[in-house]
Amino acid sequence: MNISTERFDLETTFDPTMNQLIINVYDKLNDRTGSFYEKEVTNIPDKLIEMKIFIIHNWSHIKNRHLYRL
């Protein structure tokens, strides 16, 4: 599943060994990437607050689209 905005590109994959989504985000403005397991999203550090807000804002869409594809 992919979501793209002017600022961020987001892609998800599923890790069957951890039974969790992996959320990969690229911040185009800061040329920074982050990869997080779904259970780690709430623990993303404050220095990545914009990335965290972007993921949380799109969380229901991320989760619903991924579950639909399984």
C-alpha positions in Angstrom: 0.0 0.0 0.0 1.3 3.5 -0.9 0.4 7.0 0.2 2.2 10.0 -1.3 2.0 13.7 -0.5 4.2 16.7 -1.3 6.1 16.0 1.9 6.0 12.3 2.5 5.9 8.9 0.7 4.6 6.0 2.7 4.7 2.3 1.9 3.6 -0.6 4.0 4.6 -4.3 3.9 3.7 -7.2 6.2 6.3 -9.0 8.3 4.8 -12.5 8.8 7.4 -13.5 11.5 6.3 -10.5 13.7 2.7 -10.6 12.4 2.8 -6.8 12.1 2.8 -4.2 9.4 6.0 -2.4 8.6 5.5 1.3 7.8 8.3 2.8 5.7 8.1 6.6 5.4 10.3 8.9 3.4 10.4 12.6 4.3 11.2 14.5 1.1 11.8 17.8 2.8 14.4 16.5 5.2 15.7 13.6 3.0 15.0 11.2 5.9 13.6 7.7 6.0 12.0 5.8 8.9 10.8 2.2 9.2 8.5 1.3 12.0 6.5 -1.7 13.1 2.9 -0.9 13.6 3.2 -1.3 17.4 6.1 1.2 17.5 4.3 4.1 15.8 3.3 5.7 19.1 6.9 5.6 20.3 8.4 7.5 17.3 10.7 10.1 18.8 9.8 13.8 19.0 12.5 14.7 16.5 10.3 12.9 13.9 7.0 14.4 15.1 5.8 15.4 11.6 6.4 11.9 10.4 4.5 10.5 13.4 1.6 12.8 12.9 1.4 11.9 9.2 1.3 8.1 10.0 -1.3 8.6 12.8 -3.4 10.8 10.6 -3.4 8.1 7.9 -3.6 5.2 10.3 -7.2 4.0 9.6 -6.5 4.2 5.8 -3.2 2.3 6.2 -4.8 -0.4 8.3 -8.0 -0.8 6.2 -6.2 -0.9 2.9 -3.7 -3.4 4.1 -6.3 -5.7 5.6 -8.3 -5.5 2.4 -5.3 -6.8 0.5 -4.6 -9.8 2.7 
